């Protein structure tokens, strides 16, 4: 992918809200363009990102953009796509936005960043946990604990069986948070599963997890004993924050 082509091209998620609801019987593929930004140029990066998103609105950019902050200096831009062929379409449409931005501002935007990476993942609808009595609305969450699990080859079915059993136990305890599962595509060491435990904000998440750890300690311990032997290296956790001021949906117009 050309660096200038997909700067802000697309991002992920928990607006998989709308997309998961609309595609109940089909797993949803997502594409991510990750940007790591220079500390001293965060403000310039955010200002130019907002300008690009305004151009997306005025030019009717056809792909949603959901921006998540994965670390203080890393921004992940995700979009739902129908197939890998859509990545090329995103690039073609983004080139049109860049022309509108102008060469000088393109250069200034590129100067704010250290490097880029690309990813895809597929949300697995049969693995997601949807609470019967949620603690918050499905369109309210702006925080997510993102967990990457790196499995040994051939252990995917065992992992998915353990998740489904654990989801039944979550339902019995009336666990109130949404939990999404995805398989990592290109850009990830595979096989890789991604767990996304969502909540309204980080404070709400910590309260929810404290409660569930108290009422499900035995079930959690049993679940971890099942999945630990399936992993080839330690899991990676990080906090994920949805930045709606740096996001765009093509229904905004």
Secondary structure, DSSP 8 states (H G I E B T S, - for coil): --TTTSTT-----STHHHHHHHTTTS-EEEEEEEEEE-GGGHHHHHHHHHHHHHHHHHTT-SS-BEEEEEETTEEEEEEEESSTHHHHHHHHHHHHHHHHH-HHHHHHHHHTEEEEEEEEEEE-TTT-B--TT-SS-TTT--EEEEEEEEB-TT-HHHHHHHHHHHHHHHHHTT--S-EEEEEE-TTS-SSEEEEEEEESSHHHHHHHHHHHHHHSHHHHHHHHHHHHTTBSS--EEEEEEE-GGG-B-TT--
